[in-house]
Structure formats: C-alpha cells, structure tokens
C-alpha cells in the first residue's frame, strides 16, 4: 500500500508540473482595449428588455487563439485583440482566413466593416469579397455620460451598428471606459416614428486581473 501511495504522489506532482508548463506556453499576450477590457476571468451581466439575464464571459486565461496569445470571448469563441473580434472565415474556394470585426472604434464618424455583429453576435461564415460584408460599426459620439439602472457612467462612447441589408433599424452600443458595454438600444424607424428599445442594461460586472 505504501508503494501505491508514493506512486500516486509522484503522478500528482508530475501532473501539476505538466499543467504549469501548459499555462506558460501562451506567451506575449495580446491585451484587450480600454472600452471593452476583456481580461481573463472578466464577465458582464445584463438585464434584457424581457427581464432575462444575459452574461458575456471571457476565458479564464489567455489562450493560443488564431495563432496568437489572446483572451477568448466565450459567447462566440472569438479571439479578442485590442478593440476587435478575430474569427475564422471562408475567404475563397477552399481558402480559410482570419478577419477582424471592430467591437468599437475611437475614430469619429468612420464606418468600419464587420463580418461579425457585436450587437446580435451573429456572424457571416463566408466572405469572398469586401463588398459582401453586411455589418458596419461607427463611433457617433464620444466622452459623454449616461445613467443605467440609476448609476452614472462617464467617459462613454456610442457605437452605431447597421445591417446594410435592412436600414429600417440599427443598434446603439454604449461603452464606458475601463468597464465595457453598459447599455444597448435598438432603434426602429418607420414612416411615422422612430422607436427606441433598451435591449440590454448592465446589472453587474467584474474585470479580471490586468
């Protein structure tokens, strides 16, 4: 019995050493951006317009994701680099490549093409030409303040997302610096009115260690 116990301890020690080596394999991590600080172990919990809870979660550690050391947005298995989602797409007949989709931008009034919608988390599978990309995200306002669930958030930017296939609606995402997405509005237009629905409001969050 003594031999079995000692052998078990040796195996356990080897397992710990192996795990430590695996954790050290991911080097030179790519840091997330300041308006979506998706550091490992970060989460955001939101209340929807239907009263449900939605959680956005980040991986527990930096991972080898699309050939670089990055945090992973677990809701879509996308890599995060600075202010962008990185995903794999079919970009030609038999060709696979990585494309970026800005979560936010700090360049005012400039539209950025996104094969991956951050507002709905839907994404394209095939992008054969830049003209095929159906989502755009644009910074429409910066350095503003908003109230969400009776809490004031400062240093907020507003990002407008459009689906070019249907311009009768769009989304406004509100990002607070060093916090992330704090609110999302759906704006619907018809011939007589513009209707705004707040579809997400931040309830709680925790930013992982930087």
Buried (B, 14 or more C-beta within 10 A) or exposed (E): EEEEEEEEEEEEEEEEEEEEEEEEEBEEBBBBBBBBBBBBBBBBBBBEEEEEEBEBBBBEBBBEBBEBBBBBBBEBEBBBBBBBBBBBBBBEEEEEEEBBBBBBBEEEEEBBBBBBBBBBEEBBEEBEEEEEBBBBBBBEBEEEEBEBEEEEBEBBBBBBBBBEEEEEBBBBBBBBBEBBBBBBBBBEEEEEEEEEEBBBBBBEBEBBEE
